Amino acid sequence: MSRTLIYAIVFIEGFCSLGAEIIALRRLVPHVGSAIVVTAPTIGFFLLALALGYASGGKVASRYLETVSRNFLISATIAGIGLAGVTVDALFAYLQPAPVAYLVFIGTVLCPLAWLLGQTVPILTNLMKDTRTGEASGLALYWSTLGSFLGSLSLSLLVMQWLGVSAAIIACVLGLIIGTLLITRKTPRFWLFSGFTAAVSIFINLQHPVTADTAYAEYRVGAVSLPGQIEPRAFWVNQSTASLIDQSEPPNYTRYIQHLRKLLLDDLGYRDRDILVLGAGGFTLSHREPLNRYTYVDIDPKIRAIAEADFLREAAKGEFIADDARRYVATTDKRYDAVLVDVFSSHTSIPSHLVTREFWAGLRRVLKPDGVLLANLILDGKLESPYARNLLVTIESIYGRCAVDVLHKGKPLANVEVACFASSRPAATDIYVDERNRADLDRAFGR
């Protein structure tokens, strides 16, 4: 086997193995989010399986090309079926709780892929007999790592962005099949199996019932049944209901959007104000609202076009900026009368860098002195969980006492609307007791 062909094979291995890891992380987002407690174990399991694959490949003593071609074909089958959206959705729908589905996905899809493809480099270096062992393994690892580098960039920044996650899976499957056929050009049964694998993979990955599937999220728009509304439809982002709208005049929206619109327009009486919305959702906060100026910031550059074409069915009102919320807050020179934080990567998961004290402190910089900070949070309805208590305390450590409205008090998970004023500051507190009760004095000076 020529050295050029060996390098091509290990390049494909690197491209597709890291591509599979990136796709797996993206597929997990709608179900378990993208927090470090999800990404770190996923990467760790992938690397462990890859290491075990290196060890297994080093023990192969014969039939090198047949072993690699078989591994590639099995990996193409696992990737094409196991990474498909319908497969991952079914796992998390039927295996509960979610950590069980996560472990099954890691154990039956991602780790076997890494283990099989990890065998490639140590097996093929056996064929480079006219080269020193160190040189042979070094060059093989170079081309494999170069494939990983280019695979991570091209699949995440090009294929997923423009064609979607399913297209990235198909690209990996076809890459592995091409690698198989480069090795077994004269073996008809591999051609037959390769064609069948490609056809099945393409078919199953075209079955994912989503409106759009980008590098950041999957979007779906569909009709829902809501009493008293006219032809309501929902906008789902990562399988979480982000927005609702119907054909009434004026339209009905989700309860938390109606609550926020009332707060801004009626309670605060905002007119001709600048409002920043971090997390675009369905762009319903500004929908047919001509009284104020809105700026939406969302990490996905495609969300506006998707919402306009399939959900709003008209142009979204306001300026749109594709950027990470924290980065925009840290770099913009503009100041706003109100900032709404409405950022989720899945149903209850706010990206972890958007819940810290430093982030909430940074928001004060973009607020005008009399501005208001609003936050839409998904928390337990009783606010009893450690996450709910700690998140609210974190916000109030910057802004002092904030208004907290729980919109669905009888449900396990509820929209919790937090309102804080930029003019407020945290202050020392005291507890009223019978022995030393300053309530009347505080009330008098607080008027």
N, C-alpha and C positions, 0 to 999 in steps of 0.2 A: 504494500500500500504506500503510495507516494506521501512524502511529508506534507505537501500542500493539502492533500485530501484529509490527512489526520488533523491538521490545523483547522480546516473547515468544519470537521465534525465536532471538535471540542469547542469551537466558536459557537456553533449552534446549541450545544449543550449549555454553555454559559448563558447565552441569550435567553433560552427557554426556561432554564431553571430559575433564574432570578425574576424573569417575567412572570412565572407561575406564582412566585412569592408575592409580587406586587399585586397581581390580580386577586390572590387570596385575601390579602389585607383589604382591598377595595370591596370584595364581596361580603366581608364581615361587617362593614360599616353600618348597613341598615339594621343589622340584628344586634350587635353588641357595641357599636360605636367605634371610635378611633382613639380611645384613651391609651395611655402608656401601659396600663395593666392588660390591655389586649394586644397591642403591637409588640411589646417586648417579649412576652411568652411565645407569640407566633413566630417571631424572628428566631428566638432561641430554639424552638422545636425544629424549625427548618434547618438551622445550622447543625444541630445534633444529628438529624437524619442525614445531612450531607456528609458529616464526619464519618458516620457509620457506613455510608456508601463508599467513601474513600477506602476504608478498611476492607470492605467486602471486595471492591475492585482489585485491591492489591493481592488478594488471595486467588484470583482467577489465573489458571495456569495453561489454559488451552481454549480453542474455539473463540478467540478474542472478538473477531468481527461479528460472528453470529450472536454472541452475548450482547454486544453493544446495540446491534440492530434490533434485537428482541426487546432490550430495555427501552429503546427509543419508541418502539411501536406501542408497548404497554403504557409508557408515559403519555404518549399522544392520546390514548384511549382514556386514561384517568383524567387528564387535563380537559379534554373535550366534553366529557360527561360530568366529572366531579366539580369543575369550576363553573359550570353553566348556572345561570341565574335560577332556573326552575329547580335544579337539584339543591342548591343552597337554601332557597326559600322553603322547599319541602322538608329539608332537615330540621330547620328551626321551627317549622309549623308543627311537626309531628313528634319531635324529641324535646321534651321539656323537663327541667328548666333549661334556659339558654346555655349555661355552661356545659351541659351534657351534649347538646348539639355541636357546640364549639369543639369539644374534645373529639367527637366522632369525625367531624370535618378534618381536623388536624391529623388524626390517626389514620384515616382512610383515603385522604386525598393529598394533602400537602406533604406529609412525611414520606409516603411511598414514592411520590414524584422526586423529592430530593434524594432519597436513597438510591433509586434507580439511576438517575442522571449523575449522581456523585461518583459512580463506578467508572465513568467514561474515561477520565484522564489517566488513572493508574492502569487501566486495561490497555489503552492505545499506546502508552509509552513503551509497552513491551514490543511493539512493532518497529520502534526506532532503534534498531540494533547497531547501526553505524554511528551512533551519537553517544557521547558520554551520558551517564545516567542523570547527572545534575543538569546538563544542558537540555536533555530531552524533557525532563519533568518541568524545568523552568519555562521552556518555550511553550509547552502544552498548557501550563497554568496561565501563562501570559495571554494566550489566545482565548482561553476559557474566561478569564477575568475581563478581557476586552469585550467579549460577547455579553457578559453580565452588565458591564457598564453601558454599552450601547442599547441593550435590551431594556434596561431600567429607564433610560432617557426616552427612547423612541416609543415604547409602549405607553408610558405615563404621560408624556408631553405631546405626543403626536397622535398615536392610534386611539387612545382613550378619549382624548380631547375632541377629535374630529369624527371618529367612527363609533366610539363607545366601547364598553368593556367586552361585550360579546365578540367584537371584531378583534380585540387583543387576544382573546382565547383562541380564536380561529387562526390567528397569525402564529401563535405558539404551536398549535397542532400541526399546521402545515410545515412549519420549520422542522419539527421532529420527524415528520413523514419524509421531507426532503432528505434529512440526514439518514434515515433508514434506507431510502432508495439509492443514495450515493454509495452506501456500503454493499447493498444487495442488488446491484443492477441486473444480474443475470438469474435472479431467483423469482420465478413467477408468483409463487405463493405469497411472498412479501408484497408484491405489487397488488395482489388481490386484497390482502388484509389492509394494506395502506389505503386503498381506495375506499374500502368499506368504512374504515375508521374516520377518514375525512368526511364522507357523506353523513355519517351518524353525528359527528361533532357539529358540522354546519347546521344540520337539521335541528338538533336539540338547542343550539344556541340562538336560533331564530325564533324559538317558541316563548322567549321571555316576554310576558305581557306588560311592557312598560311603554310610556309615551316617549321617553328619552332616557339614555343611559350614558352619563359622562364620567370623567375621571373622578369627580367629586361626589356624585350622588345619582340615584336613579329616581326618575320622575314619572308620575302616573296621574292622569286626569280622568275622572269618570263620574257618572251620575250616582247620587246617593238619595236615600229616602229620608226626608225631614218634614215632619208635619207642619202644615201652614205655609210652606214655601213653594215657589213655582220653579220647577225644573232645576233643583239645586245640583251643583257639581262640586267635587272636592279636588284639591291639588295635594297629592301625596309626595313628600320628599323623603326618600329612604324609608318607605312604608309607614311614615308618620303623617297624619293629617296636618298640613301646614296652613291651608286656607280653605274657606268655603265661600261660595257666591251663588246667587240664584238670579232668576229673570224678573224679580219684582222691581217695582219703581217706588222708592229707591231700593237698591239691592240689599239683601240680607247677607251678613258676613258671620264669621265665627264670633262666639260670645266675647272672647278676649279682645278682638279687634274692635267690636262695638264699644266695649268698655274703654279702650284706649282713645277711640275717636271722641267719645263723650267727655273724657277727662281733658283732652286737648282743646276741643272746640267749645264745650259748654262750661266745664268747671274752671278751666284756666282762661277761656275766652281768647284763644290764640287766633290772631289774624295777621297776615303778612309776616309770618315768622319762618325761620329756617329750622327744619327738623331733620335730624340724621337718624337713619334706620339701619342698624347693623344686623344683617340677615334679611334677605329680601322676601323670602316666602313667596306668596302669590301677588305681592305688590298691592294688597287690598287696603292698607292703611290710607293711601293717598287716592284710592279709586274714586273718581268723580268728586274730588274734594278740591275746589279751586281757591280756597282761602289762604293756603300756606304753601311754602316751597319745600319739597322733599328731596333728600339725597339718600339713595340706597347703596349700601356696600355689601357685597357678597363675594365669596371666594370663587364661585363658579361663573365664568364669563358667559355661559350659555343660558343661565336661568331666566334672564329677562325675555329672550326670544321664545323660550319654551312656554313661559307663563302667558305672554301676549298671544301666541298662536293657538294654544290649546285650552287655556284656562280663562283668562280675561276676555279673549276674543276681540280685543281692541288694544290700542297702545297704552302702556303703563305710564302713569303720570309721575314725573320726577326724573332727576338725574340718576344714572346708574354708574357705579364704579366697581370694577372687578378687582378686588384686593382682599387680603386677610384683614379682618376687623381690627386686630391689635396693631398691625403695621400701619393701617390707615390712621388710626387714632394717634399713633406716635409721630406721624410725619406730616399730617395736614396742618395748614396754617389757618383754616377756616374755623369760625366759632359758631355754635348753634344755640338756639333757644331751647331745644329739647333734643335728647338723645335716647333712642329706644334700643335696648339690647334684646334681640330676639334670635339668638344664634344656637342652632342645634345640629349635631352630626347624625343623630338618630332620635328616636321618640323622646327619650329623657336625657340624652347625653349632650351636655354643653362641652365643647372643646376645653380641655383642662387649662389651657393658657388664657382662657377668657373667664375664669372664676377667681383668679388670685387677687390679693389686695393691690398688687402693683397695677393690674389692669383697671380695676375700679378707680384707683387714684389717677391713672392716666386719662380717664374719661373726664375728670374735672377740668383738665386743660382745654378740652374742646367745647366746654360749656361756657356760655356767657355768664356773668356774675349772678344774674337772676334766673338762670336756666334751670331746667328740671331733668333729672335722670329717671328714665322708666326702664323697667326690666320685666320681660315675660319669662317666667320660670316654670318648669314642670316639676312639682314636688309632691310629696304625700299630702293629702288633704288636711291632715291634722298637724302638719309641720313638726312631727315628732322624730323623724329620722335624723341621724347625725349629719347627713348631707344637707338636709333642709336647714337645720339649726346653724351649722357652720357657715353655709353660704350666706344666710341672712346676716349673721354676725360679721362676716367679712365685709359685706357692703356697708353695714352701719359703722364699722370701724373707720371708714373714710367720711361718710356723710352724716353721721349721727343718726337720730331716730328717723326712720322712713315709714311711710304708709304701706301697709301690706294688706292686699285684698285677695282672699281665696275664693275663686269663682265657682268651684265645684266641691263644696265642703263634704258632701256625702260619698265622694269617690276615693278610691285608693290613691289615684294620681290626679292632680288638679292643676289648672293654670293658676299661678300665683303672680299677681301684679304688684310690683314694688315701685314706689314713687319717692324720690329723694330730691332735695333742692340743693343746688350748688352753693347757696349761701349758708347752708347748715354745716356745723362742725360737731364732731363727737365731744362730749363733755362728761365730767364726773357726775355720778348719780348718787342718790341717797334713798334709803328705804324708810317709809313712814312707819313708825311704831307708836304704840300708846304712850310710852315713856317720853319720847321726843318727837312730836308730830309737827312738822313745819309746813303742812299742806296749805293752811290759810295764808301764811307768809309768802310761800312760793306762788300761790295763785294771785295774790295781790301784785307782786312785782312782775308777774308774767303777763299782765294785761297791757 
